[in-house]
Amino acid sequence: DLLNSEFSVNNNSLYTQISTNLNNFNFSLNFRNEKQYTKYTSNGESWGGPINPVSTNIEHLFSGGKFAINYALNNAMNIFTSISKGYKAGGINQNPSLSEIGRFYKPEYNVNFESGIKFNSKNIVSNITVFSMERTNQQVQISSQQDEGNPNSFYYFTSNATTGQNTGLEFDTKIKLMDGLTAKTSLTDNLKLITDLR
């Protein structure tokens, strides 16, 4: 097999953040805007025959941001909560054997909610966080038969599900037992849900 391809990605982004304190509260707000331009071309041969050439230009505009509140209960303990909107750029599966339907995958968008407690003392640092992420056009790895007449044409590639959700709990702690000796523990419980692969 012979594949000649050219793949280039150009990103332009703008980021801004503001933060302010009010008594024991800290408020922060940030925004990000991004423009991504992708160019991809490919051609070649497989088993002595030509591979269907691909030439495409893709342009995406993204926006995201985060609003967070932190409240200091005392000098050692903080409570925090946040909501954020993010994204993951789409792309191109470069396997030349994929059909046109499987060639491209869309950007993924998500909204994330987090709340937790942070404890920081001289000898102990601990964090507990609960989170929930709602995902749209979730990017997933799947395997699909690309040629209905060829049972050996199963290939792995990135595609999109309609929606997905991640919900879970994270806990980590670090304890200084003595000078030069520290114990660390972390625990994550994560539930994932994916609906309607396409």
Secondary structure, DSSP 4 states (H G I P E B T S, - for coil): -EEEEEEEEEEEEEEEEEEEEETTEEEEEEEEEEEEEEEEEEEEEETTEEEEEEEEEEEEEEEEEEEEEEEESSSSEEEEEEEEEEEE--EE---TTS-HHHHEE--EEEEEEEEEEEEE-SSEEEEEEEEEEEEES-EEEEEEES-TT-TT-EEEEEEEEEEEEEEEEEEEEEEEEETTEEEEEEEEEEEEEEEEE-
